[in-house]
Amino acid sequence: MAYLNKVFLIGNLTRDPELRVTPKGTAICQFGIAVNRQFKDESGATRDETTFVDIEAWGKQGELVSKYLTKGSLAMIEGRLKLDQWEDKTSGQKRSKLKVVLDNVQFLSTRPGGGGGGGGNAGDGIDQTASPERFSPPPRSGGAKPAAPAPENLDEDVPF
């Protein structure tokens, strides 16, 4: 039998990401996002529904989220559901919490300080230690000037 545990969410961060490091040196970043849904109720009025989701990002992804996203940043999260269960130390009751463990993230904010417009994908083979310019949209040109012709002695071994 086949199983699938995959979640895609687009929302705004509800708080600044909190980065911690395990004793073995692995980064773990925790943050939350708010996902909005608009719908019409029985009377035909448009209503909003907001769902708050806790996200956990490990390793390089956690470092990138911590570095480039802040409260209010818009991001697309791809991950898997995980159920944490524990016993409350004070009351002795069993507790549980459902969260998303991040696999990939796309930074969707375009406003300054909102995290840039690029993305970071865990398994894409791209060096994700690049400067912030890697994650920012290119500057927009003000006019309709044609681009300058490329020089003849271009290096053809450029890896992009």
N, C-alpha and C positions, 0 to 999 in steps of 0.2 A: 504494500500500500504506500502511496506517495503522500508526503506531507509538505506543507508550505507555511512558513512563518516570515512574512515580508510586510513592511509598513512603509508607506510614503505619506509624508505630511509637509504642508507648507504653512508656515506661521511666523509670528514675531516672538523673539526671545522675551520672556517675562522677567528675567533678571540677568545680571552679568554672569558669564560662565565662571565657575569655580574650579580652578586647576589644582590637583593634588598629585603627589608622586608616591607610588607604593615603595615599600622597603627595597624591592628589587630594582627600582628605578623606572618603572613603567608609569607614564602619565595617565591620569584619569580625570576627565573633565565632566562636571555635572552642571546642567542648566535646564531650564524649562521653556516650553513654547506654548503660545496660545493659538489655537486653530479655530477660525471663525466659520460659521455656516449660516447662510441666509435661507429662509424658507417662508412660505405663506401659510398662515394658520387657517382654521375653518372659516373665519370671518373674511378671509382674503387679505388681511393685513400682513405686511412683511415683518418678520421677526428675525432677530439675531440670536444665535446660540454659540457660546464660546466653550471650547474644551481645553483644559490645561493638561499638558503632558510633560512628564519628567523624562529627560534624555541623558544618557550616559555615553561618553565618547572615550575610547581608549587609545593610547599610543600617539602616533603622529596626528591622527584626526583630532584628538583631544587638544593637543598643542595648537593646532591651526584654529580651532574654534575659539580657544581662549585668547589667542593673539588677535584675531580679526573680527570677532563678533562681540557686540555689546547689547545691553538691554534695548529692546525695540528693533533690533536688526531683523530683517526678513530673510528666512532661510528655508531651503527644501531639505528635509531629512529623509534618508532612506535607512531602514534598519530592521530590527527584529524585536518582537515582544519578549519580555522576560519577567517572570513573576518572582519577586523576592519574598521569602517567608522567614519570620523570626518570632521569638517570644519576647513580649514586652517585659523589661526588667522590673518595672515598678508594679504592674498589675498581674503579671504572669500569664496574660492572655496571648493567644496566638494572633499575630498580625501578618498582613500581606500587602504588597504594593506592586502594581503593574507598571512597567516602564519600558522605554524603547532603548535598545543598545544600538548606537549609530554604526552604520557600515559606510555610508557616503553622505557628504553634505555639499550643497550648492549655496553659495553666498549670493543672495538675490537683492540685497539693499543697494540703492544707487545714491543715496544721500551721503554727504561727507560724514565720516565717523560711523557709518552704518554697516561697515564690513566689506565694502567693495562689491564688484559685480561678477567676479570669476567664481571658481569653485575648487574643491579639493576632493578627489576621488581616491579611495584607499588603494585600489589595485590597478591604477592606470599607468604605473611606471613613470610618472612625472615627478621630478625633483620638487617636493613640496616645501623645501627650505628656501625657496626663492623670495625675493624682496616683495614688499606689499604691492609694488606696481604689477606683479604677476596676477594679482587678484582684483585689480581695478580696471574699469572700462577705459578704453582708449579715449583721449580727448576728442571732442567733437570739433570739426572745422567750422568756422563761422561762415565761409562763403562757398561758392561753387567752383573754386579754382581747380583746374586739373592737376593731378599729381605729377611731380617731376619725373622724367624718364629715368629708369634704373641705369646705373653705370654699367659699362660693358664688361668690366673685370670683376664681376660678382663671383664670390666663392660658392660653388655649387654644392659643397659639402655641409652646408648649414643644416642642422638637424630639425628643421621645422618647415 
